[in-house]
Amino acid sequence: MLNKKHILLGVSGGIAAYKCAHLVRLLVKEGAEVKVILTASAAQFVTPQTLSVLSKNEVLTDFFDANHLWNNHVHLAEWADVLLIAPLTANTLSKMAHGICDNLLLATYLSAKCPVLVAPAMDLEMYRHGSTKQNLEHLKTFGNTIIPAESGELASGLNGEGRMAEPETIVNYLKAELSQKLPLSGKKILVNAGPTYEAIDPVRFIGNRSSGKMGIAIAEALEAQGALVKLVLGPSFEPIHSKTIDVQRVETGDEMYEACLKAFDEVEAAICTAAVADYKPEHVANEKIKKSDSTFQLHLIKTRDILKALGTRKQHQCLVGFALETEQLETYAKQKLIQKNLDFIVANNATEKGAGFAGSTNRITIIDKHNNLINFELKSKQEVARDIVSYLITYMKWA
Ligand code: CTP
């Protein structure tokens, strides 16, 4: 959610400033681009060099830098997707509440049109003082979000409220703030992906070449738009970068079937990318099968069609399937769309260069149940995933 987001971190001068080194590190790890503004007194608690190394950006402390170049507060405010002030001291809070603008951080705050979050940090009596309470209320009326201070031991040795929220908590507030503005915010979406392995005996199985890449990319693209994603994943060795996708690993088509049907009633959409085996051995040998004759016959039976079962059960959900074909792409895809009761189908040609299973690119055609057909260019699977997610958002009028 924070990936590629521009986070402008303002640090005011209190002992909690030492925590902002860890905070910057967490934000960078989440993929955010971070710029830091320190007030003069904050620079007494944490050095600009530390934060510059961690943020991989220059740290700003004044309206003019060492070369007398102007640090334009308006441009800084425009650059930011979010302005976070942590820690927020009583002094800076008071100035923000009253429009005082005597340093770079305050000038940037007054210029900011993006969401502003503040994490107050001060000693016990300062935090409970009436003026602090009033000032925080003032900030709320400006639309700013207050990340409440926590209770615990304070730098003064006193115990009580006033400690700055932990960096992990602050990151969660940022994610919540950013997800509110996303089109899939709070929407639960099911994705299945990868191959299935159908056992022949304890050491052998029938599988296929699906990598799971396309489905994982879709799960990540959905999450980036705010969705709460459940990913039912067959045996795949692809990395999943997001730690917040709910991943359920399965092996067989039957396990995938059970997991998907169980989740389906709770979701608003399901995107079935999995390459489920169409047949499985009728009997699974308990012991490893020994070779004997020159030929070997395996009797296979049909697996259950997960997508078709979801189509039968469908109520409010948007149901999306995939069709991998080697010929008559449009005709077969349209048949599957109708037979499986889908809202739209993503079709691709397995024989086309750059498309299909294992590679990192794909070229898709989307056909929806209203007979709209869109051909897309050859793109990376991440870009294809974003195209599919955009189509879903438009189709469902979620934006
Ligand atoms: N699918 C499924 N369960 C199965 C087989 C397929 O859910 N047992 C889903 C796939 O995840 C995909 C869609 O059905 O979204 C199309 O899969 P495909 O195997 O191409 O279609 P089939 O219906 O199996 O038709 P055919 O093999 O004849 O092309």
Boltz pocket constraint, residues with backbone or C-beta under 6 A from the ligand:
constraints:
  - pocket:
      binder: B
      contacts: [[A, 253], [A, 272], [A, 273], [A, 274], [A, 275], [A, 276], [A, 277], [A, 278], [A, 303], [A, 304], [A, 305], [A, 306], [A, 307], [A, 308], [A, 320], [A, 321], [A, 322], [A, 323], [A, 324], [A, 336]]
      max_distance: 6.0
